[in-house]
Amino acid sequence: MKISTIIIILLSLTGQLFAAGNSDTNLNMNGKEYKSISIAMLPIIDALPLYVAQSQGYFLEENLDINAFSVANPVERDRLMQSGEIDGMLNELSTLALFNRDSVYLKAVITVRRPMLESPYFRILASPGSDITSPKDLEGIAIAVSKNTVIEYLTERILQAEGVSSTSIVTKNVPVIPERFQLLMSGKLAAATLPDPLGEAAISAGAVPVLDDLSHPEFSVSVLSFTSALINNNSSTVEGFIRAWNKGVRDLNSNPGSFRKLFLEKVRVPEIIEKTFTIPEFPYNEIPNQNQWEDVISWLQEKGLLDTSPLYETSITDIFISTDD
């Protein structure tokens, strides 16, 4: 065979391999096909089932290659989704509603986290040494939150549920959570809403617990959402992802201690509670209900953030929730 012919064949094969590596389907060394999914993960507790499922090989069992983007904040996460660089993400119902304001771009497929047992999701805290000890004490007091987010929504709703009038609830925008923590602990903020584990760390360092969402768990929920395009065109891939995710949740709930090292690697946990923080139980095989969705829509409209009403049945799907469990 002529040298020129061999070169042409090698170039052709190289091009085929390059094309295969940049498609949605990749081949392993045994020639088995793996479907690729790109998903954005924040360094929070909610992401833990994915890392557990990954460490246990559950995604590989479903012939899935997971590309988990570690993002620093929701703004970066949303940018990746808007630019089409990811297929899915962990998010809140308010984010889902805003993405679907004009058309159904995303669909939530499963509940990721909510307040359960003795593990709250969010806490309203007062600064160390404060006389603020009850929800009523917060009337007229500025509470640091991230404006126009689930944190502001949750803060307002649980205070209203405790009998605090809407006109007495005052919030202050401090969007960077570590900064909010530092300002609270230094006494420069009278009160703030923080997610765990940072909320528990604040209490350990002297902050005063005022209220948490265990009292009103219906207002706190995070979900896993995928693009409508992926769900409509490749539902079997999403189905496999959810099966692997659920196995990760089962393992976590049955023996959380065995994943503590992984938890500390993947989740930002303040040093003060690294040894004492309890890994929370995760909800299994469920989706948010219609009342939760409609209340979020109502709040977004009250704030002037949404002028449409995305429907529950088109934004949240139960087709991946197994009835066998």
C-alpha positions in Angstrom: 0.0 0.0 0.0 1.3 3.4 -0.9 2.4 5.8 1.9 0.0 8.4 0.7 -3.0 6.0 0.9 -2.0 5.0 4.4 -1.9 8.7 5.5 -5.4 9.3 4.0 -6.8 6.3 5.9 -5.2 7.5 9.2 -6.5 11.0 8.7 -10.0 9.6 8.0 -10.0 7.5 11.2 -8.7 10.4 13.2 -11.6 12.6 12.0 -14.1 9.9 12.9 -12.7 9.5 16.4 -12.8 13.3 16.9 -16.4 13.5 15.7 -17.4 10.7 18.1 -15.7 12.4 21.0 -17.7 15.6 20.4 -21.1 14.1 19.9 -23.7 13.3 22.6 -22.7 9.7 22.5 -19.2 8.6 23.6 -17.5 5.1 23.4 -15.5 3.5 26.1 -12.6 1.1 25.5 -15.0 -1.8 25.2 -17.0 0.0 22.5 -20.0 0.6 24.8 -22.0 3.7 24.1 -22.5 6.3 26.9 -24.9 9.2 26.6 -23.5 12.5 27.9 -25.4 14.8 30.2 -24.0 18.2 31.3 -25.5 19.5 34.6 -24.7 22.5 36.8 -24.0 21.8 40.5 -23.6 24.4 43.2 -21.3 23.5 46.2 -24.3 22.9 48.4 -25.9 19.9 50.2 -28.5 19.5 47.5 -25.9 18.2 45.1 -24.7 15.3 47.3 -26.9 12.6 45.8 -25.3 13.1 42.4 -21.8 12.7 43.8 -22.9 9.6 45.7 -24.5 8.1 42.6 -21.3 8.9 40.7 -19.0 7.4 43.3 -21.1 4.2 43.4 -21.1 3.8 39.6 -24.8 4.1 39.2 -24.6 6.5 36.2 -22.3 4.1 34.4 -24.8 1.3 35.0 -27.3 3.5 33.1 -24.7 4.1 30.3 -24.5 7.7 31.2 -21.5 10.0 31.2 -22.1 12.9 33.6 -20.3 16.2 33.1 -21.0 18.0 36.4 -20.2 21.7 36.1 -19.2 23.1 39.5 -20.5 26.6 39.6 -19.9 29.3 42.3 -23.4 30.9 42.3 -26.8 30.8 40.7 -25.9 33.6 38.2 -23.2 31.4 36.7 -25.5 28.4 36.6 -28.3 30.4 34.9 -25.8 31.8 32.3 -24.7 28.2 31.4 -28.3 27.2 30.9 -29.2 30.3 28.9 -26.2 29.7 26.6 -27.2 26.1 26.0 -24.0 24.7 27.6 -25.8 22.4 30.1 -28.8 20.0 29.9 -29.9 20.3 33.5 -29.4 22.0 36.9 -30.3 22.2 40.5 -32.6 25.1 41.0 -35.6 26.6 42.9 -39.2 26.9 41.7 -38.8 30.7 41.2 -35.9 30.1 38.8 -37.9 27.5 36.9 -40.9 29.9 36.6 -38.7 32.7 35.3 -37.1 30.5 32.7 -40.6 29.5 31.5 -42.1 32.9 31.5 -42.6 32.9 27.7 -42.3 29.3 26.7 -41.5 26.0 28.4 -37.8 25.9 28.4 -37.2 23.8 31.5 -39.1 21.0 33.3 -38.6 20.0 36.9 -38.4 16.2 37.2 -37.8 15.5 40.9 -37.7 17.2 44.3 -34.1 17.4 45.5 -34.3 18.9 48.9 -36.8 20.2 51.5 -36.9 20.6 55.2 -37.1 17.1 56.8 -37.1 15.7 60.3 -34.7 17.9 62.4 -32.9 19.4 59.3 -34.1 22.8 58.2 -33.1 24.2 54.8 -33.1 27.9 55.8 -32.9 29.7 59.1 -33.7 33.3 60.1 -31.1 34.4 62.7 -30.4 37.4 64.8 -26.8 38.7 65.5 -25.0 37.3 68.6 -26.2 38.9 71.8 -29.4 40.2 70.2 -32.7 40.6 72.1 -34.5 39.4 69.0 -35.8 35.9 69.8 -39.2 35.6 68.1 -40.8 36.3 64.7 -42.8 39.3 66.2 -39.5 40.8 67.3 -38.5 41.1 63.6 -41.3 43.6 62.8 -39.7 46.6 61.2 -36.2 45.0 61.5 -34.2 44.7 58.3 -33.5 41.1 57.5 -30.6 40.4 55.1 -31.5 38.3 52.1 -30.8 38.0 48.5 -33.5 40.0 46.8 -35.8 38.4 44.3 -34.7 34.9 45.2 -36.0 31.9 47.0 -34.4 33.3 50.2 -36.5 36.5 50.1 -39.6 34.4 49.2 -39.0 32.0 52.0 -38.3 34.8 54.6 -41.5 36.6 53.8 -43.7 33.6 53.6 -42.7 31.9 56.9 -42.9 35.2 58.8 -46.4 35.8 57.3 -47.3 32.3 58.4 -46.2 33.2 61.9 -48.5 36.2 62.0 -46.1 39.0 61.0 -47.9 41.4 58.7 -46.5 41.9 55.2 -46.2 45.7 55.9 -43.9 45.0 58.9 -41.5 42.7 57.0 -38.4 44.6 55.9 -35.6 43.0 53.9 -32.1 44.2 52.9 -30.3 43.0 49.9 -27.0 41.2 50.7 -26.7 38.7 47.9 -23.3 37.2 48.7 -24.0 34.6 51.4 -20.6 34.5 53.1 -20.7 38.3 53.3 -24.2 38.1 54.8 -22.8 35.6 57.4 -19.9 37.9 58.3 -22.0 41.0 58.7 -24.5 39.1 60.9 -21.8 37.7 63.1 -20.1 41.1 63.5 -23.3 42.7 64.5 -23.4 45.0 61.5 -26.7 43.2 60.5 -29.5 42.7 63.0 -30.9 39.7 61.3 -30.3 37.5 58.2 -31.6 34.4 56.5 -29.0 31.7 55.9 -29.1 28.2 54.4 -27.6 25.3 56.3 -24.8 24.4 56.9 -23.9 28.1 57.2 -27.0 28.7 59.4 -26.0 26.0 61.9 -22.4 27.4 61.9 -23.7 30.8 62.8 -25.7 29.4 65.7 -22.6 27.5 66.9 -20.7 30.8 66.8 -23.3 32.7 68.8 -26.1 33.8 66.5 -29.6 33.7 67.9 -32.1 31.3 66.1 -35.4 33.0 65.5 -37.2 30.8 63.0 -36.5 28.1 60.5 -38.5 26.5 57.8 -39.2 23.2 59.6 -42.3 25.1 61.0 -43.5 25.7 57.4 -41.8 23.2 55.1 -44.1 23.9 52.2 -42.2 27.1 51.3 -38.7 25.5 50.9 -38.0 23.1 48.0 -35.3 22.7 45.4 -35.7 20.6 42.3 -33.7 19.0 39.5 -34.7 20.5 36.1 -33.8 19.4 32.5 -34.4 21.2 29.2 -37.6 20.4 27.5 -35.6 19.6 24.4 -33.8 16.8 26.3 -36.9 15.4 27.9 -38.9 15.5 24.6 -36.2 14.1 22.4 -34.3 11.7 24.8 -36.6 10.9 27.7 -34.8 7.5 28.2 -31.6 9.4 29.1 -33.4 11.4 31.8 -35.1 8.3 33.0 -31.7 6.6 33.5 -30.4 9.7 35.3 -33.3 9.7 37.8 -32.9 5.9 38.4 -29.2 6.5 39.3 -30.1 9.6 41.3 -32.7 7.7 43.4 -30.1 5.0 44.1 -27.8 7.7 45.4 -30.6 9.1 47.6 -31.3 5.6 49.0 -27.7 5.0 49.9 -27.4 8.4 51.5 -30.5 8.0 53.6 -29.6 4.5 54.7 -26.0 5.2 55.7 -25.1 8.9 55.6 -22.0 8.4 57.7 -20.3 6.3 55.0 -20.4 9.4 52.6 -19.1 12.0 55.1 -15.7 12.3 53.4 -17.4 12.8 50.0 -19.8 15.3 51.6 -16.9 17.4 53.1 -15.1 17.3 49.7 -18.1 18.5 47.7 -20.0 20.8 50.0 -18.8 24.0 51.7 -19.0 23.3 55.4 -17.6 25.8 57.9 -14.8 24.3 60.0 -16.6 25.0 63.2 -19.2 22.3 62.4 -17.3 19.9 60.1 -17.4 17.1 62.7 -20.9 17.8 64.1 -23.1 18.7 61.2 -25.7 16.0 60.4 -26.1 15.1 56.8 -29.9 15.6 56.2 -32.3 13.1 54.9 -33.2 13.6 51.3 -36.7 13.3 49.8 -37.2 10.2 47.6 -39.0 9.9 44.3 -41.3 12.9 44.6 -42.1 16.3 42.9 -43.5 19.6 44.4 -47.2 19.9 44.5 -49.4 22.4 42.6 -50.0 24.6 45.7 -46.3 25.1 46.1 -45.9 26.1 42.5 -48.9 28.5 42.4 -47.7 30.3 45.6 -44.3 30.9 44.0 -46.0 32.2 40.9 -48.2 34.5 43.0 -45.1 35.9 44.9 -43.2 36.6 41.7 -46.2 38.5 40.3 -46.6 40.4 43.6 -42.9 41.5 43.2 -43.4 42.5 39.5 -40.9 39.9 38.5 -43.3 37.8 36.4 -46.2 39.0 34.2 -47.3 35.6 33.0 -48.5 32.4 34.7 -46.5 29.4 33.7 -48.6 26.3 34.2 -47.8 23.6 36.8 -48.5 20.7 34.4 -46.1 22.0 31.8 -43.3 23.2 34.1 -43.2 20.1 36.4 -43.5 16.6 35.2 -44.1 13.3 37.1 -43.3 11.0 34.2 -40.0 10.0 35.8 -41.5 9.4 39.2 -41.6 5.6 39.7 -44.8 4.0 41.0 -42.9 0.9 41.9 -41.3 2.4 45.0 
